[in-house]
């Protein structure tokens, strides 16, 4: 079978006991970046062999991986941080494995969007996850669509785009729409900014953005 095993998004203590055990027991670990994952494996003294499986080679390797499972191997898929398949490789493998009758199981565990949403102070009973925005084509259309959403919206952004994104949000969301910008979740320099879109833009224009960001935006009010 194939296990999808979430890995810590920052603090290594967030690794589950079950996840550690399975990574030691499986025949092979597929990792998004073997250099990054090797640090995790070394920390928990995991000696299982590892191969790369990322967005640039997954289409070529999916059939091979499934054949290995059908021949009796148990394989674990991990990403650099968080849950495989959530803005990381994983969907294609799961989709094709299930078509071939391969059993797939995803363990519960770390993912950035849930803690960011819960600690934002914005409604968390109903929400929309947008992953990363399109880099160029379709970006404005996606922002317009998100601005009209009545549920809380969560999405990811990189440090070199955060100011640009907040500026692009202003015409659609308005200056007063509430949001939370959560940086470096579970890491030493984790921080939370809560305020309006305009306030967030001014703040990050004055404070150089570093690290990975999760943006949680208030839904539009019913008219």
DRENBAMAR-56204 format. One line per 8 residues: their letters; for each residue x, y, z of N, C-alpha, C. Coordinates in pm, 1 decimal. Last residue first. Example, Ala and Ser with C-alpha at 12.3 -4.5 7.8 and 13.67 -1.06 7.14 Angstrom:
BEGIN
SA	1285.0/-225.0/708.0/1367.0/-106.0/714.0/1290.0/3.0/787.0; 1319.0/-569.0/780.0/1230.0/-450.0/780.0/1320.0/-330.0/780.0;
This chain:
BEGIN
XXXXXXXX	-2514.4/4167.1/158.0/-2575.5/4299.5/138.0/-2724.1/4294.8/165.1; -2282.3/3999.4/365.6/-2406.1/3993.7/286.5/-2467.6/4132.9/276.3; -1933.9/4061.0/337.5/-2057.3/4067.9/415.1/-2178.0/4064.2/320.8; -1679.1/3829.8/240.2/-1757.5/3950.1/216.3/-1888.1/3945.1/294.5; -1452.6/3686.3/486.8/-1546.1/3679.0/375.5/-1624.1/3809.4/359.2; -1112.2/3762.1/567.6/-1254.2/3765.9/602.3/-1341.3/3756.8/477.7; -834.6/3557.5/500.7/-910.7/3677.9/469.8/-1059.0/3660.7/505.7; -511.6/3471.2/568.7/-650.4/3433.6/601.1/-734.7/3560.5/589.5;
XXXXXXXX	-214.8/3353.8/436.1/-303.8/3470.2/445.7/-446.8/3419.8/466.3; 96.2/3242.5/533.1/-41.9/3200.2/511.6/-129.0/3323.8/533.5; 435.5/3241.7/415.7/317.7/3310.2/467.0/188.2/3233.9/437.8; 778.4/3188.7/505.9/660.2/3147.6/429.9/535.0/3202.5/497.6; 1042.6/3442.3/518.6/974.1/3318.5/555.1/854.2/3290.2/466.7; 1002.0/3795.7/535.1/1089.0/3678.4/533.0/1008.7/3556.5/574.8; 960.2/4129.5/428.8/900.7/3997.6/450.2/1005.4/3885.9/439.7; 1063.3/4413.8/599.9/1100.0/4320.9/492.6/1043.5/4181.8/519.4;
XXXXXXXX	837.7/4651.7/676.2/910.7/4541.0/738.5/936.3/4434.9/632.6; 702.7/4828.2/513.1/800.5/4883.1/606.9/885.6/4775.8/673.8; 533.8/4671.0/371.2/617.0/4764.2/295.5/729.9/4817.4/383.5; 398.9/4551.2/573.6/500.3/4471.8/504.3/581.6/4553.6/404.4; 232.9/4767.0/659.5/323.6/4699.3/752.6/435.1/4626.5/678.0; 82.5/4832.2/434.7/175.8/4930.9/490.2/278.6/4863.3/580.9; -63.5/4591.7/408.7/22.8/4639.2/300.8/126.0/4737.1/355.5; -207.7/4587.8/648.9/-110.0/4482.3/621.2/-12.2/4526.0/512.2;
XXXXXXXX	-373.9/4807.3/611.2/-277.3/4807.6/721.4/-168.3/4703.5/699.2; -527.0/4715.2/393.8/-442.4/4833.5/379.8/-335.9/4839.6/489.3; -659.0/4494.6/508.3/-572.4/4476.4/391.6/-475.9/4593.7/378.6; -639.9/4518.1/872.3/-706.8/4532.3/742.9/-607.0/4508.0/630.5; -524.6/4264.7/1100.0/-568.5/4400.6/1071.4/-642.5/4403.3/939.3; -257.0/4090.4/1235.2/-402.0/4094.8/1221.6/-443.4/4239.5/1201.2; 16.3/3886.1/1195.4/-33.4/4021.8/1175.8/-183.8/4013.1/1156.5; 230.7/3684.9/1377.3/94.4/3701.1/1327.9/62.1/3848.5/1313.4;
XXXXXXXX	518.8/3469.3/1351.8/453.8/3595.9/1385.0/317.1/3601.5/1320.7; 799.2/3268.2/1436.7/657.8/3275.9/1398.6/599.8/3410.3/1440.9; 1069.1/3208.1/1467.3/1029.0/3346.6/1443.8/885.3/3357.6/1391.4; 1080.2/2928.5/1503.9/1131.5/3018.4/1606.8/1078.9/3160.9/1591.5; 770.4/2778.8/1381.1/914.2/2802.0/1381.5/951.5/2908.9/1485.3; 498.5/2755.6/1354.8/566.0/2657.7/1440.6/716.9/2675.7/1447.2; 492.0/2949.1/1060.5/418.3/2871.0/1159.1/505.2/2763.8/1224.3; 581.9/3185.4/916.0/672.6/3088.4/978.1/605.8/3008.6/1090.2;
XXXXXXXX	308.9/3407.6/962.1/441.9/3382.7/905.0/517.0/3276.7/986.1; -4.7/3513.4/863.8/68.4/3428.6/958.2/199.5/3385.7/892.0; -218.2/3766.8/856.9/-103.2/3718.7/781.7/-14.0/3644.6/881.0; -563.3/3810.5/839.4/-450.2/3774.3/924.4/-339.9/3722.1/833.6; -803.7/4073.7/774.2/-725.9/3955.8/740.1/-623.7/3927.4/849.4; -1088.5/4264.4/672.5/-1001.3/4210.5/775.9/-927.0/4086.5/726.0; -1116.4/4538.0/454.1/-1142.5/4394.1/475.2/-1040.4/4337.5/574.1; -1060.6/4801.9/394.3/-1099.5/4770.7/531.7/-1124.8/4622.1/557.1;
XXXXXXXX	-1003.0/4843.9/126.6/-897.4/4870.0/224.1/-930.4/4819.4/363.6; -1106.6/4583.1/-102.6/-1124.8/4708.7/-31.5/-1022.0/4723.4/79.7; -1082.8/4366.9/-267.2/-1127.2/4341.4/-129.8/-1161.4/4470.1/-55.8; -1003.4/4490.0/-510.0/-1111.4/4391.4/-506.7/-1168.8/4372.6/-366.1; -794.6/4670.1/-470.5/-908.9/4709.8/-554.6/-1029.1/4616.4/-543.4; -619.3/4513.2/-285.1/-690.4/4635.8/-247.2/-809.7/4670.2/-336.1; -473.6/4303.6/-396.2/-599.5/4274.3/-328.2/-683.1/4399.6/-304.2; -239.1/4409.3/-486.8/-336.3/4364.7/-586.7/-472.2/4336.0/-524.5;
XXXXXXXX	-111.4/4451.0/-241.6/-145.2/4566.2/-325.7/-249.3/4530.4/-430.2; -75.7/4186.4/-162.7/-160.6/4274.2/-80.3/-202.8/4397.9/-159.3; 102.6/4105.9/-369.2/-29.8/4044.4/-355.1/-124.0/4132.2/-273.9; 329.9/4262.4/-318.4/260.7/4272.6/-446.7/117.5/4219.6/-435.4; 399.1/4162.1/-66.4/362.7/4303.1/-81.9/284.4/4323.2/-211.0; 452.8/3886.9/-126.9/350.2/3924.1/-30.5/305.7/4070.0/-46.9; 651.8/3788.5/-285.3/528.4/3830.6/-352.0/426.1/3890.5/-256.5; 864.9/3700.2/-137.8/893.5/3800.6/-240.1/769.5/3848.6/-314.5;
XXXXXXXX	750.1/3503.9/33.8/792.4/3634.4/86.8/815.7/3740.6/-20.3; 446.4/3351.3/-99.3/590.3/3352.3/-75.4/634.0/3491.9/-32.0; 136.1/3230.2/36.2/212.6/3326.4/-43.7/359.7/3321.9/-3.8; -180.2/3055.8/40.1/-37.7/3064.0/70.6/28.3/3171.0/-15.1; -507.5/3122.2/185.1/-415.8/3089.5/75.2/-272.1/3112.6/117.8; -846.5/3111.1/274.0/-708.5/3086.7/316.9/-624.5/3058.5/193.3; -1140.4/3290.8/349.9/-1052.4/3235.7/246.9/-909.6/3224.7/300.3; -1462.8/3253.7/485.2/-1323.5/3288.5/508.9/-1236.6/3218.6/403.9;
XXXXXXXX	-1736.4/3308.7/252.8/-1666.1/3231.0/355.3/-1523.6/3284.0/373.6; -1815.5/3462.4/42.7/-1870.5/3496.6/173.9/-1802.7/3419.4/287.1; -1625.7/3598.1/-221.9/-1655.5/3479.7/-141.4/-1704.4/3520.0/-2.0; -1532.2/3806.4/-365.5/-1677.2/3791.5/-362.1/-1722.3/3673.4/-276.8; -1259.8/3774.8/-360.7/-1315.5/3891.0/-291.7/-1466.9/3881.2/-277.4; -1219.8/3556.3/-528.9/-1201.0/3540.6/-384.9/-1266.0/3653.6/-307.1; -1261.2/3680.2/-776.8/-1349.5/3572.6/-733.4/-1341.5/3552.9/-582.5; -1044.5/3855.0/-780.4/-1181.1/3907.9/-789.2/-1281.4/3804.8/-737.8;
XXXXXXXX	-833.9/3669.3/-775.6/-850.9/3763.9/-665.1/-992.4/3821.4/-662.9; -871.3/3543.1/-1023.7/-883.1/3466.0/-899.7/-905.2/3558.5/-780.3; -823.6/3755.0/-1200.1/-955.1/3691.8/-1197.2/-977.9/3612.3/-1069.7; -554.2/3801.2/-1149.7/-652.4/3905.0/-1119.4/-793.0/3847.0/-1109.9; -444.7/3551.1/-1241.0/-425.9/3598.7/-1103.7/-532.1/3701.2/-1064.0; -446.4/3466.5/-1501.2/-559.2/3429.2/-1416.6/-551.7/3481.3/-1274.6; -100.3/3451.7/-1534.4/-229.4/3441.5/-1602.1/-337.5/3394.0/-1505.3; 84.5/3434.2/-1283.7/60.1/3544.4/-1377.9/-81.0/3535.9/-1434.3;
XXXXXXXX	66.4/3239.6/-1077.4/177.2/3336.0/-1080.7/152.0/3456.0/-1171.3; -235.5/3186.1/-894.3/-163.6/3171.8/-1021.3/-52.3/3276.2/-1028.6; -182.3/3135.8/-538.7/-245.7/3205.7/-649.6/-169.8/3176.7/-778.8; -183.8/2825.6/-363.6/-109.0/2941.2/-414.4/-186.4/3005.1/-528.9; -485.9/2750.6/-191.5/-348.0/2713.0/-222.1/-265.1/2836.2/-256.4; -739.7/2816.5/-109.5/-703.1/2847.0/-247.6/-560.6/2806.0/-284.2; -1007.1/2705.5/79.1/-861.3/2702.3/66.8/-823.3/2716.9/-79.6; -1268.1/2848.7/263.2/-1222.3/2807.0/131.5/-1069.5/2810.4/130.3;
XXXXXXXX	-1493.3/2760.2/536.6/-1382.7/2833.8/475.4/-1346.8/2773.6/339.6; -1676.7/2765.0/829.6/-1684.8/2741.3/685.7/-1573.9/2824.5/620.1; -1579.4/2811.9/1083.2/-1677.7/2705.3/1066.6/-1695.9/2668.0/920.0; -1415.4/3021.0/1133.3/-1351.3/2899.1/1085.8/-1448.5/2783.4/1066.0; -1390.7/3373.4/1118.6/-1477.9/3256.0/1123.8/-1412.8/3133.0/1061.3; -1075.1/3482.6/1265.4/-1182.2/3494.9/1166.8/-1267.0/3367.6/1167.5; -861.3/3433.9/1422.5/-972.5/3503.9/1485.1/-1088.8/3527.2/1390.5; -639.8/3289.2/1347.8/-662.8/3419.1/1282.7/-768.4/3502.5/1353.7;
XXXXXXXX	-613.5/3037.2/1445.5/-561.2/3145.4/1528.6/-580.5/3284.0/1466.7; -736.6/2887.8/1239.3/-791.7/2884.2/1374.4/-742.2/3002.4/1458.3; -571.6/2938.8/1012.0/-714.1/2973.0/1013.6/-766.1/2985.3/1156.1; -326.2/2832.9/1096.5/-336.3/2973.5/1056.9/-480.8/3020.3/1062.3; -389.6/2560.9/1141.3/-353.3/2647.9/1254.2/-360.2/2796.2/1220.7; -463.5/2499.9/858.5/-555.7/2487.0/971.5/-513.0/2570.7/1092.5; -242.9/2542.6/680.8/-365.8/2619.6/666.0/-456.0/2614.0/790.0; -19.3/2377.4/718.6/-14.2/2517.3/762.6/-151.4/2584.5/766.6;
XXXXXXXX	-23.6/2064.4/876.7/-53.1/2139.0/755.6/-70.2/2284.8/797.3; 59.4/1755.7/1038.2/81.9/1898.4/1014.5/36.4/1947.0/877.5; -200.7/1498.1/1034.5/-76.7/1559.3/1079.5/-63.4/1703.6/1035.3; -320.6/1169.4/958.8/-343.9/1307.0/1000.9/-212.7/1366.9/1049.7; -214.1/979.7/671.1/-214.6/1001.7/815.0/-253.9/1146.0/845.9; -380.1/821.8/415.3/-314.2/947.0/454.4/-325.9/964.6/605.1; -349.5/536.2/215.2/-391.1/589.7/344.6/-310.8/715.7/375.1; -455.1/321.2/-41.2/-386.6/445.3/-5.8/-440.6/494.3/127.9;
XXXXXXXX	-423.7/26.8/-231.2/-474.6/88.8/-109.5/-389.3/210.4/-73.7; -482.2/3.1/-576.2/-382.8/9.5/-469.3/-444.1/80.5/-348.1; -634.7/-4.2/-805.0/-674.5/-87.4/-692.1/-575.5/-90.5/-577.6; -576.8/173.8/-998.5/-516.0/41.4/-1012.4/-548.3/-51.2/-895.1; -698.9/402.3/-906.1/-747.5/343.2/-1032.5/-698.0/200.3/-1049.0; -533.5/456.3/-689.6/-669.9/409.2/-664.5/-731.5/347.2/-789.6; -306.6/546.5/-828.5/-299.4/427.0/-744.7/-438.8/369.6/-719.1; -393.3/782.3/-951.4/-358.1/667.1/-1034.9/-352.6/538.1/-953.9;
XXXXXXXX	-443.6/943.8/-720.9/-544.7/923.2/-824.8/-517.4/797.0/-905.5; -196.4/941.4/-587.1/-316.2/887.3/-522.8/-421.3/852.1/-626.9; -33.6/1069.9/-779.4/-3.1/934.0/-733.8/-125.6/868.9/-671.2; -159.5/1320.8/-799.6/-148.8/1233.2/-916.7/-123.4/1089.1/-875.7; -132.6/1429.9/-534.2/-263.1/1402.3/-595.2/-253.8/1300.9/-707.9; 141.1/1470.7/-479.9/66.5/1366.8/-410.7/-62.7/1329.2/-480.1; 328.5/1773.4/-421.2/301.1/1652.2/-498.7/225.1/1549.0/-415.6; 139.5/2043.5/-264.5/261.4/1963.7/-280.4/227.0/1841.3/-364.6;
XXXXXXXX	-98.9/2149.7/-184.3/-0.3/2239.8/-244.9/137.0/2174.1/-255.0; -136.1/1860.0/-52.0/-188.1/1992.9/-21.6/-83.0/2094.5/-64.3; 10.5/1635.1/-113.5/-113.2/1657.9/-187.2/-177.0/1792.1/-160.1; 134.3/1573.9/216.2/144.4/1554.1/71.3/8.8/1571.8/4.1; 139.1/1819.4/465.6/70.2/1699.4/417.1/83.8/1686.4/265.8; 458.0/1952.6/578.8/312.5/1945.6/571.9/261.5/1815.0/513.7; 742.9/1968.9/373.0/677.1/2013.0/496.1/526.6/2004.2/478.2; 829.8/1819.4/157.3/928.5/1892.4/237.5/871.0/1934.0/372.6;
XXXXXXXX	636.9/1512.7/179.9/677.1/1636.2/113.0/779.1/1707.0/202.4; 630.3/1155.1/132.4/638.2/1272.9/218.5/673.4/1393.6/131.9; 497.6/834.8/104.4/522.1/961.2/34.7/523.8/1074.0/136.4; 600.9/500.6/135.8/553.8/622.5/202.0/589.2/742.6/116.0; 508.2/169.9/38.9/579.4/294.1/11.2/516.3/409.9/87.3; 564.5/-169.2/24.7/489.3/-65.1/94.3/570.8/62.8/85.2; 559.7/-409.9/-244.6/627.1/-312.1/-161.1/526.7/-218.3/-92.2; 433.7/-584.4/-422.3/441.2/-618.2/-280.7/508.4/-518.4/-190.4;
XXXXXXXX	380.8/-520.7/-677.5/471.2/-635.3/-659.6/496.1/-666.0/-512.1; 234.4/-292.9/-644.3/162.5/-412.5/-688.9/248.1/-538.5/-677.2; 445.2/-121.3/-583.6/346.8/-153.6/-480.4/271.7/-281.3/-517.4; 570.9/-112.0/-832.2/645.7/-161.3/-716.2/550.6/-199.6/-603.4; 370.2/5.4/-985.1/413.1/-131.2/-1014.6/489.9/-191.0/-896.8; 365.8/262.3/-872.2/248.4/175.1/-858.1/285.2/30.2/-885.2; 616.0/356.9/-955.6/585.1/344.4/-813.2/469.3/247.3/-792.5; 581.7/359.7/-1235.0/686.2/277.4/-1173.7/656.6/252.3/-1026.5;
XXXXXXXX	381.2/551.8/-1265.1/357.1/413.2/-1308.5/457.0/318.2/-1243.4; 515.0/786.3/-1159.9/392.2/731.6/-1101.5/371.6/585.3/-1137.4; 732.3/897.8/-1289.3/757.9/795.8/-1188.1/632.4/728.7/-1133.4; 653.6/1094.9/-1466.7/736.4/985.3/-1517.6/744.2/868.8/-1418.7; 515.0/1269.5/-1302.4/444.8/1207.4/-1415.0/521.8/1087.0/-1469.9; 715.4/1354.6/-1120.7/609.3/1265.6/-1075.6/535.3/1197.8/-1189.9; 916.2/1534.6/-1176.8/935.9/1396.5/-1222.4/819.7/1303.1/-1188.5; 846.7/1784.8/-1088.0/914.0/1777.1/-1217.4/933.9/1633.2/-1266.5;
XXXXXXXX	737.2/1762.0/-836.1/650.2/1807.3/-944.0/713.8/1793.8/-1081.7; 891.7/1455.6/-707.0/852.5/1595.4/-701.5/776.8/1635.8/-827.4; 1068.4/1239.8/-545.5/938.1/1236.9/-611.9/881.3/1377.3/-599.5; 1366.9/1055.8/-482.6/1299.1/1182.9/-507.2/1168.1/1161.0/-581.5; 1390.0/798.6/-230.0/1402.0/845.3/-368.4/1327.5/977.3/-383.7; 1548.2/612.3/31.1/1465.0/725.5/-11.7/1495.0/759.1/-157.0; 1548.7/352.4/282.3/1597.5/411.5/156.9/1496.7/512.7/103.7; 1549.5/404.7/635.9/1480.7/356.9/515.0/1534.6/427.1/390.5;
XXXXXXXX	1639.8/487.6/881.2/1739.7/440.6/784.7/1679.4/394.0/652.4; 1595.1/732.5/1115.1/1522.0/651.8/1017.2/1619.0/616.6/904.3; 1645.9/899.2/1337.6/1723.7/777.3/1313.4/1648.6/679.1/1224.2; 1530.5/1144.1/1349.4/1457.0/1033.4/1410.1/1522.1/897.4/1383.9; 1720.0/1297.3/1217.2/1676.2/1338.1/1350.9/1607.8/1223.0/1423.1; 1735.7/1175.7/966.8/1850.0/1167.8/1058.1/1808.6/1198.4/1201.8; 1487.6/1253.2/862.6/1517.7/1110.7/883.7/1634.3/1093.4/980.8; 1522.1/1531.8/847.9/1416.4/1474.3/931.3/1447.5/1328.4/963.8;
XXXXXXXX	1733.1/1544.0/667.0/1749.3/1603.7/800.4/1645.6/1546.6/897.2; 1622.6/1433.7/439.7/1728.3/1359.3/508.5/1751.7/1413.0/649.2; 1452.2/1622.7/333.8/1394.3/1513.9/412.4/1500.1/1435.3/488.7; 1633.4/1785.6/192.3/1554.5/1840.1/303.0/1504.4/1728.6/393.6; 1729.1/1599.9/8.3/1823.9/1669.7/96.2/1751.6/1728.2/217.3; 1507.0/1515.9/-135.0/1573.8/1419.7/-47.2/1671.4/1487.5/48.5; 1211.2/1657.5/-174.1/1352.5/1696.1/-183.9/1428.1/1609.0/-84.4; 991.9/1477.9/-161.7/992.1/1591.0/-254.4/1135.0/1639.8/-279.5;
XXXXXXXX	1035.1/1124.7/-147.4/1047.5/1255.6/-85.6/1054.9/1364.0/-191.8; 933.3/806.6/-65.2/939.0/902.7/-174.8/936.3/1042.2/-114.3; 1081.0/532.9/86.8/1023.1/665.4/109.5/1041.4/749.3/-15.4; 1020.6/183.1/112.1/1078.1/296.1/39.9/1005.2/424.8/78.2; 911.2/0.7/287.9/1024.1/-42.8/205.0/1095.1/74.0/138.2; 833.3/104.9/629.8/805.6/90.0/486.1/931.5/48.1/411.4; 927.2/147.4/893.5/880.0/14.5/853.2/863.0/-2.6/703.1; 994.1/409.8/937.4/1095.9/307.9/965.4/1057.4/171.5/908.1;
XXXXXXXX	758.6/533.5/879.7/874.7/567.0/796.5/989.3/468.3/819.8; 601.8/430.7/1088.2/578.8/385.0/951.2/696.6/417.6/860.1; 710.0/568.0/1313.2/712.2/421.8/1304.9/697.2/373.1/1161.1; 654.0/834.8/1246.8/792.6/790.5/1264.3/801.8/639.0/1248.8; 372.5/829.3/1245.7/445.9/864.8/1125.8/590.3/818.1/1131.5; 319.9/767.7/1512.5/281.5/671.4/1407.7/357.5/699.3/1278.8; 408.6/998.4/1636.9/473.3/871.1/1667.9/443.1/766.8/1560.5; 439.5/1287.8/1420.5/362.5/1195.0/1503.4/440.6/1065.6/1526.5;
XXXXXXXX	616.7/1592.3/1451.1/608.3/1462.0/1384.1/534.1/1364.2/1474.8; 663.2/1815.2/1598.9/526.9/1795.3/1549.7/510.9/1666.2/1470.5; 927.6/1849.7/1651.7/849.9/1777.6/1752.3/705.8/1753.7/1708.4; 1030.3/2015.0/1457.3/1041.7/1871.0/1436.3/962.5/1789.7/1537.8; 865.1/2293.5/1340.7/912.7/2229.2/1462.6/912.9/2077.3/1446.1; 776.7/2301.4/1054.4/882.0/2381.4/1116.6/942.3/2307.2/1234.5; 599.9/2128.0/963.7/615.6/2248.6/882.4/722.2/2340.5/940.5; 664.8/1772.9/969.6/656.3/1903.5/1035.8/675.5/2020.8/940.4;
XXXXXXX	470.0/1572.2/737.3/594.2/1602.6/808.2/585.7/1743.6/866.9; 233.2/1312.2/670.3/265.1/1453.4/691.3/394.9/1469.0/770.6; 239.5/1056.6/446.3/276.0/1087.5/583.8/312.7/1234.7/596.5; 59.4/825.8/282.2/96.0/966.3/273.2/117.6/1014.0/416.4; 137.3/497.0/187.9/105.5/587.2/297.3/147.0/729.2/259.9; 23.2/238.8/-11.8/93.6/366.8/-10.2/43.4/448.4/108.2; 83.9/-118.9/0.0/0.0/0.0/0.0/88.0/124.7/0.0;
